[in-house]
Each structure stands twice: as C-alpha cells, then as structure tokens.
C-alpha cells in the first residue's frame, strides 16, 4: 500500500509537473516559478530555498536549477504551512476541515490561498 498526497499531485499536475529551471508564469507579471509550482515571490519558498543554498536571482537567470528532492521538500513545507493557516481560519467560523470528511474542502482552501498559482 502506498501513501499519496492528493494536493501535491494536483498542484504538480496543474503546474505541468516538475521544472528544474525557473520560468515566468503565463501572466507575464514577473512572477517566476520553479520546481513543482513554487512561486519565487512566496516568502516561505524563498526562505526554504536559501536554507538549501539556492539564490533566487540565480534561479531566475537560469544559472542554477532546483533538484527534484528539494522541490518536493519545499512544496510539502509550503503546503503544510498553508494547510495550518486555512485550518485556523476555518476554525474561527466553526468549520473543521481536518480528517477525511472535509479533505477536498481543505484542498480547495489551500489551493486558493497560494499566491501566483496558475488556476486553469
């Protein structure tokens, strides 16, 4: 039996999979993305990249690439952070998004909380 992260799978699929080099989003507004849809404007993403020795400007210039493993790790950290944020916000309205019953609601809330993500 395997364990899957449906949110990670959904975001990865929507972002066209894994991209080792940075690319500007289709909006052309200076929002650069790398890995599995990691916005280089997101503070968590930038912090985690720096911890792993990446330089955002170097990624944008194409002088460096993100590894698959680092992309997965950073995406997981970012999604966990967003999950906790939306879980706390929902709780203020008496809504419990934890557990299997509300997993798709949690996924939708996390998806909508990620700035710069491509929504198709």
KANORNOR-V848834 format. One record per pair of residues at least 12 apart in sequence whose C-alpha atoms are under 7 Angstrom apart, sorted by sequence separation. I is the first residue (numbers start at 1). J is the second residue. D is the distance in whole Angstrom. If there is no record, write none. Layout:
[[I & J & D] [I & J & D]]
This chain:
[[22 & 34 & 4] [21 & 34 & 6] [20 & 34 & 6] [19 & 34 & 6] [20 & 35 & 5] [19 & 35 & 5] [40 & 56 & 7] [18 & 35 & 5] [19 & 36 & 7] [18 & 36 & 5] [17 & 36 & 6] [15 & 36 & 7] [15 & 37 & 5] [86 & 109 & 6] [12 & 36 & 5] [86 & 110 & 7] [12 & 37 & 7] [11 & 37 & 7] [48 & 74 & 6] [83 & 110 & 6] [82 & 110 & 6] [45 & 74 & 7] [35 & 66 & 6] [82 & 113 & 7] [35 & 68 & 7] [45 & 78 & 7] [44 & 78 & 6] [36 & 71 & 6] [35 & 71 & 5] [22 & 59 & 6] [38 & 75 & 7] [21 & 59 & 7] [22 & 60 & 5] [36 & 75 & 7] [22 & 62 & 7] [21 & 62 & 6] [21 & 65 & 5] [20 & 65 & 5] [21 & 66 & 7] [20 & 66 & 5] [20 & 67 & 6] [39 & 116 & 6] [37 & 117 & 7] [31 & 116 & 7] [7 & 107 & 6] [15 & 118 & 7]]
